[in-house]
Amino acid sequence: MRRVRRDRGAPRRGAALLEVIVALTILSVAGLATLTASRQAADAVERAQRADDETRAASAFLDAVSLWPRADLDRHLGVRAEGRWHLRVDRPSPTIYRVALTDTTDARLLLATSLYRAEPGRGR
């Protein structure tokens, strides 16, 4: 049997195919990473839009609560369910009310404010 001696500088048979397979693998991994990052970014935007919508709705409700007279605020002292939120009304002093809205699902504070109402017989 005759042995064929190869020149050390000559490319080996199949080396190009192996390089193509490696390159396609690298390209596939990079494409998958890009696709995953794009999907996560789209999910983050969607979550931010939902949070913004929820905050706007809570703000509209808190705007209505801020118009309540002293008697209504006194009737609502404590924590109670109001639609999709928990409304907490506290009176830390005779003329100041603290109003807070929290999410019912995870008890996350959405909005809070303090309201002034004059004592009966004083001011208004």
N, C-alpha and C positions, 0 to 999 in steps of 0.2 A: 504494500500500500504506500502510496506516495503522499507525503505530507506537504500541504501547501503552506508556504510561509507568507504571512500577511505583513504588509508594510505598517509600521507603527503609526504613521500619520494618516492612514486611510480610515474613513469612518466605518464603524461596525454596522452590519446589516441589522435593520430594525431600530436603530438609535433615533432616527427622525420620528418614527411612529411613537416611541416612548416619550419623546419631548413634546409631541402634539398632545398626547394623553395628559401629561403633567400640566401643560398650559391650559387645556380645557378644564381640568379639575380646579386649578387656581382661579380661572375665570368664573366657574360655577359657584365657588365659595364666595368670591367677591360679589357676584350678582345676588346671591341669597342674602348676604349681609346687608346689601343696599336695600333689597326688598323688605327685609325685617325692620330696618331703620325707618323706612318710609311708612310702613304700617303702624309702627309705634308712634310716629309723629302725627299721623292721621287720628289715631286713638286719643292722643293728648289734646289735639285741637277739639275733638268731639266732647271730651270731658270738660274742657274749659268753657265751651259754649253752653253745655248743660248747667255748669256751675253759675255762669253769668245769668242764664235765664232764671234759675232758682233764686239768685240774689235779687234780681229785678222784681220778681213776684213778692219776695219777702219784704223788699223795700216799699212796694206799693201797699202792702198790708200794714207795715209799721207806720207809714204816712197816715193811714186811716186811724190807727190807734193813737197817734199823737194828737188827733183832734178830739179825742174823748174828753168829756168834762171830768172833774174830780170825782163825782159820784160813780161814773162808769169805771174809772181806774180803781176806786175802792172796792167795787163789786168784783173786779177781776184780780184782786190780790192773790198771790200764790202762783202755782203752775197749773196750767190747763191746756188741753189739746185744742188747737184752733186750725182745722183743716189738716194740712200736711206738716204743721209745725207744733212745737210746744211754746206757748206764750208764758213768760214769767214776769209778773209785776210785783215789785217790791217797793216799800216806802221807807227809805232809810231815815228820812226826817219828815216833819209834818207837811212840808211844802214840796218835797222832791220825790219823784217816782222814778224808779229805774225799770226799764222795759227791755226784755231780751227775747229774741226768737232763736230757738234751736231746732235742728233737724230731728225728726222723730226716729229716724233709722239709726243714726250713729251719735246722737246727742252733741253734734258739732254746732258751736255757736255761729249763727249766720249774721245777725245784726243786734246791736244793743244801743240804747240811748237813754238819756235822763230827761225828764220832763218837769217843769215847774208848774204848780197849780197853787194859787193863793188860798190861804185858809178861809173857810166860810166867815163872812162878816168883815173880812179885811180885803182891801183892794177891790177887785171887780165885784 
